[in-house]
Amino acid sequence: MTASPQSMPPPGSRYIEDPQALITGQAVRLLRNGAETFPAWLEAIDRARERISIEMYIFSDDAIGQKFSEALARAAQRGVQVRLLYDFVGCRGTPAGFFQRMRGFGIHVVAYHKYRFWRPRLWSLIRRNHRKTLVCDGRVAFTGGLNIANDWVCLADGGGDWHDAVIQIEGPAVATVEGVFLRTWNRRAPKRLRLDPARLPPPAPAGDVALAVISNSELRDRFVIRRAALHAIRGCRERLYLANPYFVPDRGILSALRQAARRGADVRLLLPMSSDSLILDLAARAVFEPLLAASVRIFRSRSVIHTKVLAVDGIFVSIGSYNFDHRSLAYNLEMVVNVIDNAYAATVVAMLDGDMAASEELTGERFARRSWLGRLLERLAYSLRQWL
């Protein structure tokens, strides 16, 4: 007996670890870098009429941060319930007065795992909220790798021009994204500011894209994002692109990438020539040699690649806040959106192709000429990967 068309899984669901997690009826859009993302975020904030849910790992008191602070203040003053959850360590360079001014405009602001030196808790210092999400009126949701800081502003406007990507979602999955935010918010906000996600009806279908929102929690599902990525990598048949700023994979991910290349798949990595962490850069280089030996192609960009994207076989795309390092695996709160859609995947692959064309491809012959001291430092850094 054959399954009815209604019960057939969407094409490409083989790349999804749990196909039952797929939510159909979405419209999705890729936003590239701050040049596309920041205007879209500001427009959504200005259009909001009921509530705004926003969480940021970094929210800086700089030109772009002040622009967002003013937009959120305008929303609060016209009666919108604005909930802002920022990470205390991620915002360690942001003055406390910046957030206090927001509270003065009626914005509900909560710090995630605020560290109190008179009551030290190492565990809360290590465990961070690394998500970057924005949901407006339960109508539109955004998540990806961008923080609100001048590093993501284009060079022409005086920024660092970091390369990154965000997904914009409209449809029933918006409620799922906001529900993830609210479950974290409700554990830390005063009772009067809490909002039960079960009370929020999901939006109507807005398109024909299927996707899964994958997030870990503070106490369980620590490895759910890794498992989902590993499942997609193992399912690769033809092509796999992976962009990540802090690429220090565990041996399971490393083995899966090498096996995909040995099966004949076109496996490519897009990494920064140097990130904002020298020790992570050294640890990343420790895995280059076995990857190159397996015919994995490695492209390194002189621009800072902060993009966190996995694209497989022209139909599967995972985009979000997750780094392929131990901190994202074990300690941070993270979110990715795993999309099954040919058109969206083609847009993402075109973005990555453009970044790789502007990058330098690393060859095994050239990499083998590095010094013995460099090799030693790489191995030492990789041995410390669980502490980075």
Salt bridges, closest charged atoms under 4 A:
GLU17 OE2 - ARG227 NE 3.33
GLU36 OE2 - ARG32 NH2 2.67
ASP46 OD1 - ARG74 NH2 3.05
GLU50 OE1 - ARG51 NH1 3.97
ASP61 OD2 - ARG101 NH2 3.73
ASP87 OD2 - ARG128 NE 3.07
ASP164 OD2 - HIS306 ND1 2.62
GLU178 OE2 - ARG51 NE 2.91
GLU218 OE1 - ARG187 NE 2.56
GLU218 OE2 - ARG188 NH2 2.71
ASP221 OD2 - ARG220 NH1 3.44
ASP250 OD2 - ARG226 NE 2.73
ASP266 OD2 - ARG268 NH2 3.00
GLU289 OE1 - ARG370 NH2 3.35
GLU334 OE1 - HIS130 ND1 2.91
ASP355 OD1 - HIS163 ND1 3.07
GLU360 OE1 - ARG302 NH2 3.76
GLU360 OE2 - ARG366 NH1 2.71
GLU361 OE2 - ARG297 NE 2.84
GLU365 OE2 - ARG369 NH1 4.00
GLU378 OE1 - ARG370 NE 2.96
